[in-house]
């Protein structure tokens, strides 16, 4: 009788753990923000080449679940010369961590450097909060 009672209580215990937040953490998405400062003589075509190469990573590296990009249009003038923003969303921190040393990511870095248009970059990663 005791084994049956234990089997009946296990699902209830699992639900209780989930409800109280004591269950193992579920993977949380990670946002990876990359902002480039290109040299003044960079052409639109060269920047588009970089953007296309960056976009292609989502098809080459597992765990990337979103890609967005845009050009700064803030009227505040606080961008310090950084103009092009890229936002990758990873399914988890582990996916982001696997992306960093991935050969496709390293090849993208080489592509960026080989264009000669890259001046600086900053990167911010975060877990979205409500």
C-alpha positions in Angstrom: 0.0 0.0 0.0 2.8 2.4 0.8 4.4 2.2 -2.7 1.1 3.1 -4.2 0.6 6.0 -1.9 4.1 7.3 -2.7 3.4 7.0 -6.5 0.2 9.0 -6.0 1.9 11.7 -4.0 4.8 12.3 -6.4 2.8 14.3 -9.0 1.3 16.4 -6.2 4.8 17.1 -4.8 6.0 18.1 -8.3 3.2 20.5 -8.7 3.9 22.0 -5.2 7.5 22.5 -6.1 6.6 24.2 -9.3 4.1 26.5 -7.6 6.6 27.5 -4.9 9.5 28.1 -7.2 11.6 25.3 -5.6 11.7 23.2 -8.8 14.9 23.3 -10.9 15.2 26.5 -12.9 13.8 26.5 -16.3 16.0 27.9 -19.0 15.5 31.7 -19.2 16.1 33.5 -22.5 19.2 35.7 -22.7 19.4 38.9 -24.8 22.8 39.6 -26.3 23.1 43.3 -27.4 26.0 44.1 -29.7 26.5 47.8 -30.7 29.1 48.7 -33.4 30.9 51.9 -34.1 32.0 51.8 -37.8 34.7 54.0 -39.3 33.5 57.2 -40.9 34.4 55.9 -44.4 32.4 52.6 -44.1 30.0 52.3 -46.9 26.4 51.1 -46.7 27.3 48.0 -48.7 30.1 47.1 -46.3 27.9 47.5 -43.3 25.2 45.4 -45.0 27.8 42.7 -45.6 28.4 42.7 -41.8 24.7 42.7 -41.0 24.0 39.8 -43.4 26.9 37.8 -41.9 25.6 38.5 -38.4 22.0 37.5 -39.4 23.3 34.2 -40.9 24.6 33.1 -37.5 21.0 32.2 -36.3 20.9 29.5 -39.0 24.4 28.2 -38.1 24.4 28.2 -34.3 21.9 26.3 -32.3 20.1 28.1 -29.5 19.7 31.5 -31.2 15.9 32.1 -31.2 15.8 35.7 -32.4 17.8 38.3 -34.4 17.0 42.0 -34.8 19.0 44.9 -35.9 18.7 48.6 -36.5 20.4 52.0 -36.8 20.4 54.4 -33.9 17.9 57.2 -34.3 17.9 58.7 -30.8 17.7 62.5 -30.8 19.6 62.6 -27.5 23.1 62.5 -29.1 24.4 60.1 -26.4 25.4 57.2 -28.6 29.2 58.1 -28.5 29.5 57.3 -32.2 28.0 53.8 -31.8 25.4 53.5 -34.6 24.4 49.9 -35.4 22.6 47.7 -32.9 22.2 44.0 -33.1 20.0 42.0 -30.7 20.3 38.2 -30.5 18.0 36.2 -28.2 19.3 32.9 -27.0 17.1 30.2 -25.5 19.3 30.1 -22.4 22.6 31.2 -20.9 24.1 27.9 -21.9 23.1 28.5 -25.5 24.8 31.9 -25.3 27.9 30.4 -23.8 28.1 27.8 -26.6 27.7 30.6 -29.2 30.8 32.5 -28.0 33.5 29.9 -29.0 31.4 28.5 -31.9 33.4 28.4 -35.1 30.7 30.3 -37.0 30.9 33.1 -34.5 34.7 33.2 -34.7 34.4 33.3 -38.5 32.0 36.2 -38.2 34.6 38.0 -36.1 37.2 37.4 -38.8 34.8 38.7 -41.4 34.2 41.8 -39.4 37.9 42.5 -38.9 38.7 41.8 -42.5 36.3 44.5 -43.8 38.5 47.2 -42.2 35.4 49.2 -41.3 35.2 48.2 -37.6 36.2 50.9 -35.1 34.7 49.7 -31.8 32.0 47.5 -30.2 30.3 47.0 -26.9 28.3 44.1 -25.7 25.6 43.7 -23.0 23.9 40.5 -22.1 20.8 40.3 -19.8 17.9 38.1 -18.8 14.7 40.0 -19.4 12.8 40.9 -16.2 9.2 41.7 -15.8 
